[in-house]
């Protein structure tokens, strides 16, 4: 989808981090942008920055784990701009710690945002794109943790592996339907975002007892576990959201499916994992 000017983009988790960078760079490319986020102050700040830079943009507070909220986001986008051409299902959260310590609420929260958020985005927006016809593009944010399995990140790994297979299936289904809608799955390594503080937006009814369950628990675990320290190191150098945003916009323009922010590291780790599968051996240590 190389022609972006005058088209409409919807970006969830757009109040900060990768989402804000993607929303800004799509706007710079001439797109009208609908920014969605559950955190209103961050949402308002992003929209104000876009409008202040001369772009057409609106903000819609959205809980992506709630299908009705995602439908309301789509309704607002259509009401304002009349069409949707790019959807980036990007909102994400995480918990850390040994997988047996994840509570039911931990699982519900992480899967609700990371996996159901993408499911709702596909379910709501793809029919709109199919009905309007013409080129369009869906970007789903997974993670390097959607291609490998990192210690202390059980719920996060499960959610992101789910996003990868959702995206692969969506791509195949759309091709069989003869659609012009492209699909990309973003699998970043370490990026300087606020995801390690995602507990700030955790709903009260899904909050646990004050345990160290955020992704900060992964970093705490690294001090005690060489395996976890190796895993963190395997994610490569820390990139800025703007660097990742540029990669995403390029993937939309060139219709690239797998979007890897740390390609050399990712290829090494994925090849090792696939060798483990083919050789039917225990999972290897995560070392790039």
C-alpha positions as CSV (number, residue, x, y, z in Angstrom):
1,X,0.0,0.0,0.0
2,X,2.4,2.7,-1.2
3,X,-0.1,5.5,-1.5
4,X,-0.8,6.7,2.1
5,X,-1.6,10.4,1.6
6,X,-5.3,11.2,2.3
7,X,-6.0,7.7,3.6
8,X,-7.1,6.9,7.2
9,X,-5.2,5.0,9.9
10,X,-6.3,3.7,13.3
11,X,-3.6,2.9,15.9
12,X,-4.4,1.3,19.2
13,X,-2.1,1.9,22.1
14,X,-1.3,5.1,20.3
15,X,-0.9,7.3,23.4
16,X,2.8,6.3,23.9
17,X,5.6,4.2,22.7
18,X,5.5,2.3,19.4
19,X,1.8,3.3,18.9
20,X,2.5,7.0,19.2
21,X,5.5,6.8,16.9
22,X,3.6,4.9,14.3
23,X,0.6,7.3,14.5
24,X,3.0,10.3,14.1
25,X,4.9,8.8,11.2
26,X,1.7,7.8,9.4
27,X,0.4,11.3,9.9
28,X,3.7,12.7,8.5
29,X,3.1,10.5,5.5
30,X,-0.2,12.3,4.9
31,X,-2.7,10.0,6.6
32,X,-5.6,11.1,8.8
33,X,-5.1,9.3,12.1
34,X,-7.5,7.9,14.7
35,X,-5.5,7.4,17.9
36,X,-6.9,4.9,20.5
37,X,-5.7,4.3,24.0
38,X,-7.1,3.4,27.4
39,X,-5.0,6.1,29.1
40,X,-6.8,9.4,28.5
41,X,-4.0,11.8,29.4
42,X,-1.5,10.1,27.1
43,X,-4.2,9.9,24.3
44,X,-5.0,13.6,24.6
45,X,-1.3,14.5,24.5
46,X,-0.7,12.5,21.3
47,X,-3.7,13.9,19.5
48,X,-2.8,17.5,20.6
49,X,0.7,17.0,19.2
50,X,-0.6,15.7,15.9
51,X,-3.1,18.5,15.5
52,X,-0.5,21.0,16.6
53,X,1.7,19.8,13.8
54,X,-1.1,20.4,11.3
55,X,-2.4,16.9,10.9
56,X,-6.0,15.7,11.0
57,X,-6.4,13.4,14.0
58,X,-8.9,12.4,16.6
59,X,-8.6,10.4,19.8
60,X,-11.0,7.7,21.0
61,X,-10.6,6.2,24.5
62,X,-10.6,2.5,23.9
63,X,-10.3,-0.7,25.9
64,X,-9.2,-3.1,23.3
65,X,-10.1,-6.1,25.5
66,X,-13.8,-5.0,25.1
67,X,-15.4,-5.8,21.8
68,X,-18.0,-3.1,22.1
69,X,-15.3,-0.5,22.8
70,X,-13.4,-1.5,19.7
71,X,-16.7,-1.3,17.7
72,X,-17.2,2.2,19.1
73,X,-13.7,3.0,17.9
74,X,-14.5,1.9,14.4
75,X,-17.8,3.8,14.4
76,X,-15.9,7.0,15.4
77,X,-13.4,6.5,12.7
78,X,-16.0,6.1,10.0
79,X,-18.1,9.0,11.3
80,X,-15.1,11.3,11.2
81,X,-13.3,10.2,8.1
82,X,-15.7,7.8,6.2
83,X,-13.2,5.0,5.7
84,X,-10.3,3.0,7.3
85,X,-7.3,1.9,5.3
86,X,-4.7,1.0,7.9
87,X,-5.3,-0.6,11.3
88,X,-2.4,-1.1,13.7
89,X,-3.5,-3.4,16.6
90,X,-0.7,-2.4,18.9
91,X,-1.9,-2.1,22.5
92,X,0.0,-4.4,24.8
93,X,0.6,-5.2,28.5
94,X,2.6,-7.8,30.4
95,X,3.3,-9.6,33.6
96,X,6.5,-11.3,34.8
97,X,7.5,-14.2,37.0
98,X,7.5,-18.0,36.9
99,X,4.5,-19.2,34.9
100,X,3.0,-21.1,37.8
101,X,2.7,-17.8,39.8
102,X,0.5,-16.1,37.2
103,X,-3.0,-15.8,38.6
104,X,-6.2,-16.1,36.8
105,X,-6.5,-12.4,36.8
106,X,-3.0,-12.1,35.3
107,X,-4.0,-14.3,32.4
108,X,-7.3,-12.6,31.9
109,X,-5.7,-9.2,31.7
110,X,-2.7,-10.1,29.5
111,X,-4.7,-12.2,27.1
112,X,-7.6,-9.7,27.1
113,X,-5.4,-6.8,25.9
114,X,-2.7,-8.6,23.9
115,X,-4.7,-11.3,22.2
116,X,-8.3,-10.4,22.4
117,X,-7.4,-6.8,21.5
118,X,-6.1,-8.1,18.1
119,X,-9.0,-10.5,17.7
120,X,-11.4,-7.6,18.2
121,X,-9.4,-5.4,15.8
122,X,-9.6,-8.1,13.1
123,X,-13.2,-8.9,13.7
124,X,-14.4,-5.3,13.6
125,X,-12.1,-3.6,11.1
126,X,-11.5,-6.3,8.4
127,X,-15.1,-6.5,7.3
128,X,-15.1,-2.7,6.9
129,X,-12.0,-2.9,4.8
130,X,-13.5,-5.7,2.7
131,X,-16.7,-3.8,2.1
132,X,-15.0,-0.5,1.1
133,X,-12.7,-2.4,-1.3
134,X,-9.3,-1.3,-2.6
135,X,-5.9,-1.5,-0.9
136,X,-5.7,-1.6,2.9
137,X,-3.4,-3.0,5.5
138,X,-3.5,-4.5,9.0
139,X,-0.5,-4.4,11.3
140,X,-0.6,-6.6,14.5
141,X,2.0,-6.1,17.2
142,X,3.4,-9.4,18.5
143,X,6.9,-9.6,19.8
144,X,10.1,-11.5,19.5
145,X,8.4,-13.4,22.4
146,X,5.8,-14.5,19.8
147,X,8.5,-16.5,18.0
148,X,10.5,-17.9,21.0
149,X,9.6,-18.6,24.6
150,X,11.3,-16.4,27.2
151,X,11.6,-17.4,30.9
152,X,9.4,-15.5,33.3
153,X,7.1,-14.3,30.5
154,X,4.6,-17.1,30.3
155,X,1.3,-15.2,29.8
156,X,3.0,-12.6,27.5
157,X,4.6,-15.4,25.4
158,X,1.2,-17.2,25.0
159,X,-0.5,-13.9,24.0
160,X,2.2,-13.0,21.4
161,X,2.5,-16.5,19.9
162,X,-1.3,-16.2,19.5
163,X,-0.9,-12.9,17.6
164,X,1.6,-14.4,15.2
165,X,-0.6,-17.3,14.3
166,X,-3.6,-15.0,14.0
167,X,-1.7,-12.8,11.6
168,X,-0.5,-15.7,9.5
169,X,-4.0,-17.1,9.3
170,X,-5.5,-13.7,8.4
171,X,-2.9,-13.3,5.6
172,X,-3.8,-16.7,4.1
173,X,-7.6,-16.2,4.5
174,X,-7.4,-12.8,2.8
175,X,-5.3,-14.2,-0.1
176,X,-7.9,-17.0,-0.6
177,X,-10.6,-14.3,-0.6
178,X,-8.8,-12.4,-3.4
179,X,-8.5,-9.3,-1.2
180,X,-6.1,-6.4,-1.6
181,X,-5.7,-6.1,2.2
182,X,-2.1,-6.6,3.3
183,X,-1.0,-8.0,6.7
184,X,2.1,-7.4,8.8
185,X,3.0,-8.9,12.1
186,X,5.5,-6.8,14.1
187,X,7.9,-8.8,16.3
188,X,10.1,-6.3,18.1
189,X,12.9,-7.0,20.5
190,X,13.7,-4.5,23.2
191,X,12.2,-1.0,22.6
192,X,12.2,2.0,25.0
193,X,8.5,2.1,25.8
194,X,6.3,2.2,28.9
195,X,5.3,-1.5,28.7
196,X,7.4,-2.3,31.8
197,X,5.0,0.1,33.6
198,X,1.8,-1.3,32.0
199,X,0.4,-2.1,35.5
200,X,-0.5,1.6,35.6
201,X,-3.5,0.9,33.3
202,X,-4.5,-2.4,34.9
203,X,-8.3,-2.5,35.7
204,X,-9.2,-2.6,39.4
205,X,-11.2,-5.8,38.9
206,X,-8.2,-7.6,37.4
207,X,-5.7,-6.3,40.0
208,X,-4.0,-8.8,42.3
209,X,-2.5,-8.5,45.8
210,X,0.4,-6.2,45.1
211,X,2.8,-8.9,44.1
212,X,5.6,-7.9,41.7
213,X,3.7,-9.1,38.7
214,X,4.5,-6.4,36.1
215,X,7.2,-6.9,33.5
216,X,9.5,-5.4,36.0
217,X,9.4,-8.8,37.7
218,X,11.2,-10.1,34.7
219,X,14.1,-7.7,35.4
220,X,14.1,-8.6,39.1
221,X,14.2,-12.3,38.1
222,X,17.2,-11.6,35.9
223,X,19.2,-10.9,39.0
224,X,18.5,-14.4,40.2
225,X,18.4,-16.4,37.0
226,X,21.2,-16.7,34.4
227,X,18.6,-18.1,31.9
228,X,16.5,-14.9,32.2
229,X,19.5,-12.7,32.0
230,X,20.5,-14.5,28.8
231,X,17.0,-14.1,27.4
232,X,16.9,-10.4,28.0
233,X,20.3,-10.0,26.4
234,X,19.1,-12.0,23.4
235,X,16.5,-9.3,22.6
236,X,19.3,-7.2,21.3
237,X,20.0,-3.5,21.7
238,X,17.3,-1.2,22.9
239,X,15.7,0.7,20.0
240,X,13.7,3.9,20.2
241,X,9.9,3.9,19.3
242,X,10.7,6.2,16.4
243,X,13.1,3.6,14.9
244,X,10.4,1.0,15.1
245,X,7.8,3.3,13.7
246,X,9.8,3.8,10.6
247,X,10.1,0.1,10.1
248,X,6.3,-0.3,10.5
249,X,5.5,2.4,8.0
250,X,8.0,0.9,5.5
251,X,6.3,-2.5,6.0
252,X,2.9,-1.0,5.2
253,X,4.3,0.7,2.1
254,X,6.0,-2.5,0.8
255,X,3.5,-5.1,2.1
256,X,6.1,-6.9,4.2
257,X,4.6,-9.6,6.4
258,X,7.2,-10.4,9.1
259,X,8.5,-7.2,10.6
260,X,11.6,-7.8,12.6
261,X,13.3,-4.9,14.5
262,X,16.3,-7.1,15.4
263,X,16.5,-9.4,12.3
264,X,19.9,-11.0,12.9
265,X,19.1,-11.8,16.6
266,X,15.6,-13.0,15.7
267,X,16.7,-15.3,12.9
268,X,19.3,-17.0,15.1
269,X,16.9,-17.6,18.0
270,X,14.1,-18.8,15.7
271,X,16.4,-21.2,13.8
272,X,17.5,-22.7,17.0
273,X,13.9,-23.1,18.2
274,X,12.9,-24.8,14.9
275,X,15.9,-27.1,15.1
276,X,14.8,-28.0,18.6
277,X,11.4,-28.9,17.2
278,X,12.7,-30.9,14.2
279,X,15.2,-32.8,16.3
280,X,12.6,-33.4,19.1
281,X,15.0,-32.1,21.7
282,X,14.6,-30.0,24.8
283,X,14.4,-26.2,24.3
284,X,17.8,-24.7,23.9
285,X,19.1,-21.8,26.0
286,X,18.2,-18.4,24.5
287,X,21.5,-17.2,23.3
288,X,22.0,-15.2,20.1
